[in-house]
């Protein structure tokens, strides 16, 4: 009996000691893992809110300066005062970027950049005053001697800053990956000790941790490679799942930042001016011939005055759908359908599709337009209303005008000359009756 008590006591002590060892190493493993998860989450939030935001801001600044340079050159060559408004919009955008940069954590590079940007802003004020006086000679002198050197200096600083920022991001991602690997190794070591004492429980824990860490490493590598849509397949409500959620949210945020320049029209959800400009510039830069369709509704304002804002919005939405359907059915997969705003739409397609799409759009519009009007107006094919000068007159039902400009008519095509020809051709078409289109494809 005494031997049995002694044996029981010894076994009990071993069980207690073993249990305490399991608890100790489990607590150590879990505590270390939680600490590392917290640290990685904090670093991830820093990457999203500071590092990536700074990198995106530097890219936007560079694009803004290049756009300013292009507008300034056009202004000095064409000497068209109307371009000053577009130039002022870019200057306002530059000021917003400067304010954003000032709110970010400062370093030597950002302080130097802000100093040069401030000098550029002051120089721009002088140039703006000269442009208001339309003193083109003095404007060319200021541009060449002051603005161009400052722009070159700023672009160089931005390139260096972006390079150092990219290196910092890569270094942070590498450190995050290394910390993840170290966390895995340490946690695995602590857990393996517990396996010797309680294999079933420990195996379950270690496999769970291994799977989670592996997914985290994959996500880190995916982000390092620039793929921001990686989603961790982790279930539950623990810290790993929260970190998975944070990784996914970070990827979503980064993807949104990439798409934030897309200015889709809120009514039709069609791409707006900037997306259209990029589509045209891409084709011009790649020497791809294309047709540019400028679509405009005639007598739309009188329709809106008679039937109201909601009815007018419905017309714009349905016409946008109509154009999309026609291009989808008869156009090419890479054609661009855009909505400039109001009752103006744009289609960018290949040379052989431009006239065909114009014909199909007009054909379907003729069938659709009666549905916009009351039976009385459909029967009369017109209605009486007041024009913009308050004079009562008879308005016909809405018609559509399509100006088709082919890029091959220019030796050096550009968005500016295409838009000018579209405006000219549209004004001519609006003087004609009925639904109509015109193609200009002969060289100037």
Secondary structure, DSSP 8 states (H G I E B T S, - for coil): -HHHHHHHHHHHHHHHHHHHHHHHHHHHHHHHHHHHHHHHHHHHHHIIIIIIHHHHHHHHHHHHHHHHHHHHHHHHHH--TTHHHHHHHHHHHHHHHHHHHHHS---HHHHHHHHHHHHHHHHHHHHHHHHHTT-HHHHHHHIIIIIHHHHHHHHHHHHHHHHHHHHHHHHHHHHHHHHHHHHHHHHHHHHHHHHTT-HHHHHHHHHHHHHHHHHHHHHHHHHHTT-TT------SSSHHHHHHHHHHHHHHHHHHHHHTT----TTT--B-HHHHHHHHHHHHHTT---EEEEEEEETHHHHHHHH-HHHHHHHHHHHHHHHHHHHHHHS-TT-EEEEEETTEEEEEE-TTTHHHHHHHHHHHHHHHHGGGS-HHHHHHTEEEEE-TTS-EEEEE--EEEEEEEEGGG-SS--HHHHHHHHHHHHHHHHTS-SSEEEEE-S--
